[in-house]
Amino acid sequence: MTTPKYQKLADALRERIFASPVGAAIESERQLADEAGISRMTARRAIDELVREGLLVREVGRGTFVARPVVSVPLQLTSFSEDMRARGHLPTSRVLQATHLEATEELAAVFCVSPGEDLLLLSRLRLADGVPLAIERTHLRARDTPALLERDFAEASLYQVLADEYGIRFEAGRQIIRAGIVLAEDATLLQIDPGSPVLELLRTTISDGSVIEWTISTYPASRFELSAQIAPATAPADGALSALSVRPNRPTG
């Protein structure tokens, strides 16, 4: 079946949009129509579809701008791959580092082990539709996951491997959010300028009452903002945050 012309344009624009900074202007309908050799009505239909998807936002009297789709960090312990697929994106990973290391005093305190205990470090660049969205540095206790690093985590889901091969299913967790400045090596990987601000999400996950995973995820702050729904003051303290997400910033000009 032949793909409609508006759909071909929408598909082409979708790739460009997802790789563009939030607030970047998109060509006018006339320009898009001329470039693609289609009518303005067809170009408008393609833009309408991307607006409905939340990829573009129209500003009256100003034009159409990139509004990167919401990238959720749900309170339930879902994986990056699951979250991206649920949003219609193709998740991929590039393994940056997979190694053993000795627990520092900080890591020993996180895992409630002695300094020097054998831990695993799995660092991955996380992408959606080929666009880098985050760097995840995951620490795990080696004694709980023997031979884990023999798996190819460019393809495999860490949470799925932990569940299927090690019987580890996370039952609870905590997430801390802090601001930071991008590391020099991370700036290149995330395709942002050196010295750019980033959001760091520190996630601690628990299985059978023990800390199994501690992950630092680094997101470019210029592309995202954090939002949360806050319950009424009468609600129990542990129910204050009912939703947490990493969202695109509004276009600024």
N, C-alpha and C positions, 0 to 999 in steps of 0.2 A: 504494500500500500504506500502510495506517495505521501511524503510528509508535507503538510501545508506550508506555504511560504512564511506565514506569520510564525509558525512553530520553529522553522529553521532559523529565523532571525532571533527569536526568543532564546533558543539554545545557544546561539553564538554570543548573544549579549550576556547570558547567564554566566558563561565562563569569564568574560571580561569583567563583569560586575563583581564577582566573588573575589577577583584578584585586585580590585581597586580599593583605595582608601574610602572610608565612610565620608560622605559629603561631596565626592567627586561628581562633577556634572556629566550628564549623558547627552549625546547629540540630540538635536531636535528631530521631530518626526520627519520633517522634510529632508534633513541631512541623512538620516538612516534610510529613508526610502530611496534617495538618490544613490547611496553607496551600495544598497542591496538590489537595486533595479526593480523595486516593487512600488505599489501605490502607498500614499500617505495613510490611507485607511488601514492597510495591512500592517504598516509600521506601528500605527496607533494600537492595533489589536495586540501586537507583540508586547508593547510597553504596558498595556492594561494587564496582561497576564502576569508580568513581572511585578507590577504594583500589588496585585492580589496576593502574590507569593511573599510579599514583604521585602523583596530585593531592591525595589525602587520606591521613592516617595516623590510625589509631585508637590511643588511649592507654587501657589498661584502667583503669576506675574514674574516668576523667577526661572522656572524650568524644572527639570527632573534630575534627581540626585540619587546616589547610591545610599541605600539603607540596609546594611548587612543584616541577614536574618538572625533571629535570636539563637544563641548557642547556650542551651540550658546546662546548669550544673545542679541536677535534681537532688533532693534530700535522700531519695532512695538510691542505693548503690548500683547505678547502672554504669556500663562501660562507655567510653568515648565512641566506640564503633556502633553500639546499639543506639546511642543518642543521635549520631549523624545519620544512620540509616532511617531512623524514625522521621527525620526531617527531609528525607529525599536526597541526601548527599552521599557520595561514595567515599567512605573513610579509608585511608591508607596510613601506613606508618613507616618510618625509616629508623632502624635501630642505630643509635649513636654510640651506645656503650652497653656492654653486658659483662659484668665482672663481679668478683668477690672483693670484699673489703672488710677491714676490721672496724668494729663499732667504736666511734668516738664517744666521749662522755655524753655529748648531746644525744646521739643516736641510742646509746645504751639506756639513757633515761626514757626515751620514747618507747623503746621495746621492753623496758624493765629487765635488761640483761646486764651482764658485766662488760665493762669496756674491753675491747679486743675480741669480743665474740664475732664469729663469722656471719656476715650479712651479704646479701646480694644487692647489686645496683643495676637496674635496667632503665636506661635513658632512651627515650624515643621522641622523634619529631612527629607530631600528629597533624595530618592533613585531611582536608575535605575537598573533594573534586580537584585534587592536586595543589591546593592552596594551603600553606602552613598556617595553622591556627594556634598551636601550643607546643611547648616542650614539656614532657613529663619525665621526672626523675623519680623512679619507684624503688624503695628499699624494702626488702623482705628478709625474714630470718632464714638463713640457709638450712638450718636443721629441720625446718618445716617443709622445705621444698627441694629435696635433693635432685640433682640433675636438671633443674628447671631451665637453666641457661642453655641447655642443648636444644631447646625448641627455637623455632624461627619466629620471633615475635614481630617481624615485618608483616607476617601473614596471620599468625595465631592471635586470639584474644587472650590476654593474661587472665582475666577473671574466669573465662571458660576453661582454660587449662587448670587453674587452681581448683575449680569445682569438679571437673571431670576426672582429673588424674590424681589430685591430692585430697579430695573430699573437703576442701576449704570453701565454705560459703559464709560471706560476711553478714553479720547480724546487726551491727551497729557501727557508727562512725562519727567523726567530728571534723568540721572543716573550718579553718582559719583563713581569713582573707587579709592580705597586706599589700601595700604599695612598695615598689622598688624601682631600681634602675637596671636596664637590661645589661647583662654581661656581654662583653665584646663578641665572644663566640656565638652567643644566642642571637645577637642582632643580625648577623649574616644569615643564620638559619631561618629566622622569622621574617626576614626581608624588611627590617625597619632600621632607622638610623641609630648609630652608636649613641649612647646616652639617653635613649628614649625611655619614658616611664613604662613600667609593666605592672600587671596585677599578678600576684603570686597566691595560689590557692594551696594551702597545706592540708592534706587529707590524711587522717588517721583512721584505719578501719580495724574492726575487732571481730574475731571468730572464737567461739567457745571461751569468751572472757579474756582472751589474750590479744595484744596488738600484733597483727600479722603484716600489715602494710603501712608504710608511711610514704606519701607521694607529694612532691612539690610540682605543681603545674604552673607554667609561666605563659601568660597571655599578653599580647601587645595592648597597652592601656589606651592607645589612640584609636583602637578599633572597637573597643567594648566599654560598657559601663555595667555596674552591678545594680540589680534591683531585687527587692524582696517585698513580699506581702507581710504586713504586720498585724497581728491579731489584737483585739481590744485589750485594754489594760486589765480587764477582769479575767482574761484567759490565764491558764497555768503558765508559768514561766517557760517550761520546756516545750510549749506549743506556740511560742511567740513568732517563730519564722515558719510559715507554711509553704513558702516557695522561694527559691533562690535561683537567679539566672544571670548569665553574662549576656548583655544586650549591646546592640550597636548604639553609638552616640548619634544624636540628631545632627543633620547637616548644619554646618556653621557658616557657609558662605560659598 
